[in-house]
Amino acid sequence: MVDLGQTVLGVEFQNPILLASGCCGYGEEYAGLIALDELGGLVTKAVTREPRIGNPPPRVSETPAGMINAIGLANVGLERFRREKLPWLRENLRRAYVLVNVAGWTVEDFVHVVRGLDDAEGFLAYELDASCPNVERGAEFATDEALLGQLVRSVRAATQRPIVVKLSPQVPDIGRFAEICETEGADGVSTINTFPGLLIDVERRRPIIGNVTGGISGPAIRPMGVYATWCAARRVRIPVIGIGGISGAADALEYMLAGAPLVQIGTALFVDPEVVCQTLEGLRAYGERHGVHRLADLVGALEA
Ligand SMILES: Cc1cc2nc3c(=O)[nH]c(=O)nc-3n(C[C@H](O)[C@H](O)[C@H](O)COP(=O)(O)O)c2cc1C
């Protein structure tokens, strides 16, 4: 038997696999497809102060190794999330942990959402989306050191719950941004959000995505995600959650060896939701094959 558990953010995750923000809604749509409660956890779609309809369509398209999206943070907003979505999550995810992804345009926006949710039950922590490339100034927080510091400091003052800050790959030294998060009181960082990209329909000489540009995700970004995770994990003591292009156990293990105790799966869910079960089986098989009894022993075990 291989123990897949990971102690992170003050709790024991039954395994390291979480569903990534924006790729699993608020869980309901996946309930018939995946045994959600068997997961390590789920990160909700971003929650903003007010409801948002998001960007004009088309909002997603396939790329040679993944997808491009410009959803534009479409979401039900704080009030409805709290009233309708959180109770469902509380009822249905008892062993898997919920992280609420929070987005905003000002520090006050983030603080408002956090204050509006903080006394509710049904979730463990916040993941601050400081790095969305698909709305104007979306990645500003995770690319401006002073602003990031102010964001984390202000949210820290507003809650006792764990805070994870989702970082952008669009910086020369992501380790520096992880350090700022740690210094200002964050409990973890997650790396990475999507890379900005542009997909062109040459026949029409038009962008394929309604928003013109979008975020690239999927297998294409995995080596960059693993690199960012490795860079961040070497610089901070808080946990780094690995994200980007994971579609199986070997991919998840790359992130773990690079230093991530938890990982998130996003784009691969659109190809086949079964990917999460296959990944969990693959992790167990790897442990048995290599005589690893506790998967946690592999975190940061890259020999380089
Ligand atoms: C359709 C779509 C919507 C997303 N929405 C969000 C979001 O609301 N908040 C966020 O922090 N990240 C969002 N992301 C980014 C993912 O959570 C993840 O960081 C990224 O897709 C890389 O992981 P992947 O390659 O496994 O998809 C979104 C990604 C996709 C594809």
Ligand as a Chemical Component Dictionary entry (heavy atoms), coordinates in Angstrom:
data_LIG
# 
_chem_comp.id                   LIG 
_chem_comp.type                 NON-POLYMER 
_chem_comp.pdbx_formal_charge   0 
_chem_comp.three_letter_code    LIG 
# 
loop_
_chem_comp_atom.comp_id 
_chem_comp_atom.atom_id 
_chem_comp_atom.alt_atom_id 
_chem_comp_atom.type_symbol 
_chem_comp_atom.charge 
_chem_comp_atom.model_Cartn_x 
_chem_comp_atom.model_Cartn_y 
_chem_comp_atom.model_Cartn_z 
_chem_comp_atom.pdbx_ordinal 
LIG C1  C1  C 0 -11.181 27.477 -19.238 1  
LIG C2  C2  C 0 -10.221 27.893 -18.159 2  
LIG C3  C3  C 0 -10.650 28.757 -17.150 3  
LIG C4  C4  C 0 -9.772  29.147 -16.125 4  
LIG N1  N1  N 0 -10.214 29.983 -15.122 5  
LIG C5  C5  C 0 -9.382  30.302 -14.098 6  
LIG C6  C6  C 0 -9.848  31.097 -13.007 7  
LIG O1  O1  O 0 -11.003 31.500 -12.931 8  
LIG N2  N2  N 0 -8.948  31.407 -12.018 9  
LIG C7  C7  C 0 -7.644  30.955 -12.041 10 
LIG O2  O2  O 0 -6.865  31.248 -11.119 11 
LIG N3  N3  N 0 -7.191  30.182 -13.052 12 
LIG C8  C8  C 0 -8.030  29.847 -14.076 13 
LIG N4  N4  N 0 -7.570  29.046 -15.099 14 
LIG C9  C9  C 0 -6.167  28.559 -15.077 15 
LIG C10 C10 C 0 -6.070  27.116 -14.558 16 
LIG O3  O3  O 0 -6.551  27.013 -13.240 17 
LIG C11 C11 C 0 -4.618  26.593 -14.650 18 
LIG O4  O4  O 0 -3.775  27.422 -13.875 19 
LIG C12 C12 C 0 -4.084  26.551 -16.070 20 
LIG O5  O5  O 0 -5.090  26.173 -16.982 21 
LIG C13 C13 C 0 -2.895  25.600 -16.214 22 
LIG O6  O6  O 0 -3.250  24.284 -15.869 23 
LIG P1  P1  P 0 -3.671  23.167 -16.976 24 
LIG O7  O7  O 0 -2.613  23.183 -18.030 25 
LIG O8  O8  O 0 -3.778  21.885 -16.232 26 
LIG O9  O9  O 0 -4.988  23.618 -17.526 27 
LIG C14 C14 C 0 -8.433  28.667 -16.134 28 
LIG C15 C15 C 0 -8.013  27.790 -17.159 29 
LIG C16 C16 C 0 -8.885  27.392 -18.154 30 
LIG C17 C17 C 0 -8.387  26.455 -19.229 31 
# 
loop_
_chem_comp_bond.comp_id 
_chem_comp_bond.atom_id_1 
_chem_comp_bond.atom_id_2 
_chem_comp_bond.value_order 
_chem_comp_bond.pdbx_ordinal 
LIG C1  C2  SING 1  
LIG C2  C3  SING 2  
LIG C2  C16 DOUB 3  
LIG C3  C4  DOUB 4  
LIG C4  N1  SING 5  
LIG C4  C14 SING 6  
LIG N1  C5  DOUB 7  
LIG C5  C6  SING 8  
LIG C5  C8  SING 9  
LIG C6  O1  DOUB 10 
LIG C6  N2  SING 11 
LIG N2  C7  SING 12 
LIG C7  O2  DOUB 13 
LIG C7  N3  SING 14 
LIG N3  C8  DOUB 15 
LIG C8  N4  SING 16 
LIG N4  C9  SING 17 
LIG N4  C14 SING 18 
LIG C9  C10 SING 19 
LIG C10 O3  SING 20 
LIG C10 C11 SING 21 
LIG C11 O4  SING 22 
LIG C11 C12 SING 23 
LIG C12 O5  SING 24 
LIG C12 C13 SING 25 
LIG C13 O6  SING 26 
LIG O6  P1  SING 27 
LIG P1  O7  DOUB 28 
LIG P1  O8  SING 29 
LIG P1  O9  SING 30 
LIG C14 C15 DOUB 31 
LIG C15 C16 SING 32 
LIG C16 C17 SING 33 
# 
